[in-house]
Amino acid sequence: MIEVTALSLVTYASNFQCLFQMLKEEITPTLNRLKEERSSFLEYQKIIRELEHLNKLYIAYKFVCAEVGTVSIARCANMLSCIVVVMF
């Protein structure tokens, strides 16, 4: 009876060592690679978010420049019409 129990413990320990070795050789490197990929993906998402924000700012800037240009053109046209009226 004691011999069977000892043999069971040896088998259990052997299986445990085998599982630990598999964890060390196969699962740990894969887990590390996935952690690195996750970190890279989060950095990518951050850059894309910042790019979208800057693109919106650029579009707003172009809109404001166009509005200022329209106001300037309208102001110049108004001045020209006043000059034309004064001349005639």
C-alpha positions as CSV (number, residue, x, y, z in Angstrom):
1,M,0.0,0.0,0.0
2,I,2.8,2.4,0.9
3,E,4.6,1.5,-2.3
4,V,1.5,2.3,-4.4
5,T,1.1,5.7,-2.7
6,A,4.8,6.4,-3.2
7,L,4.5,5.5,-6.9
8,S,1.5,7.7,-7.2
9,L,3.4,10.6,-5.7
10,V,6.3,10.1,-8.0
11,T,4.0,10.0,-11.0
12,Y,2.2,13.1,-9.8
13,A,5.5,14.9,-9.3
14,S,6.6,13.8,-12.7
15,N,3.4,15.1,-14.4
16,F,3.7,18.3,-12.5
17,Q,7.3,18.8,-13.7
18,C,6.2,18.0,-17.2
19,L,3.4,20.6,-17.1
20,F,5.7,23.2,-15.5
21,Q,8.2,22.6,-18.3
22,M,5.5,23.0,-21.0
23,L,4.4,26.2,-19.3
24,K,8.0,27.5,-19.3
25,E,8.8,26.5,-22.9
26,E,5.5,27.1,-24.8
27,I,3.0,29.2,-22.9
28,T,5.3,31.9,-21.3
29,P,6.9,33.0,-24.6
30,T,3.5,33.2,-26.3
31,L,2.1,35.2,-23.4
32,N,5.0,37.6,-23.5
33,R,4.5,38.0,-27.3
34,L,0.8,38.7,-26.8
35,K,1.6,41.3,-24.1
36,E,4.1,43.1,-26.5
37,E,1.5,43.0,-29.3
38,R,-1.2,44.5,-27.0
39,S,1.2,47.3,-26.0
40,S,1.9,48.0,-29.7
41,F,-1.8,48.0,-30.6
42,L,-2.6,50.4,-27.7
43,E,0.2,52.7,-28.9
44,Y,-1.2,52.5,-32.5
45,Q,-4.7,53.4,-31.2
46,K,-3.3,56.4,-29.4
47,I,-1.6,57.6,-32.5
48,I,-4.7,57.1,-34.6
49,R,-6.8,59.0,-32.1
50,E,-4.3,61.9,-32.1
51,L,-4.2,61.9,-35.9
52,E,-8.0,62.1,-36.1
53,H,-8.0,65.0,-33.6
54,L,-5.3,66.9,-35.5
55,N,-7.2,66.3,-38.8
56,K,-10.3,67.9,-37.3
57,L,-8.3,70.9,-36.1
58,Y,-6.9,71.2,-39.6
59,I,-10.3,71.1,-41.2
60,A,-11.5,73.8,-38.7
61,Y,-8.5,75.9,-39.4
62,K,-9.1,75.7,-43.2
63,F,-12.8,76.6,-42.6
64,V,-11.9,79.7,-40.5
65,C,-9.3,80.7,-43.2
66,A,-12.0,80.4,-45.8
67,E,-14.5,82.4,-43.8
68,V,-11.9,85.1,-43.2
69,G,-11.1,85.1,-46.9
70,T,-14.8,85.5,-47.7
71,V,-15.2,88.3,-45.3
72,S,-12.2,90.1,-46.7
73,I,-13.5,89.6,-50.3
74,A,-16.9,90.9,-49.3
75,R,-15.2,93.9,-47.6
76,C,-13.1,94.7,-50.7
77,A,-16.2,94.4,-52.9
78,N,-18.1,96.7,-50.7
79,M,-15.2,99.3,-50.8
80,L,-15.1,99.0,-54.5
81,S,-18.8,99.6,-54.9
82,C,-18.5,102.7,-52.7
83,I,-15.6,104.0,-54.8
84,V,-17.6,103.4,-58.0
85,V,-20.6,105.2,-56.6
86,V,-18.4,108.2,-55.5
87,M,-16.7,108.4,-58.9
88,F,-20.0,108.5,-60.9
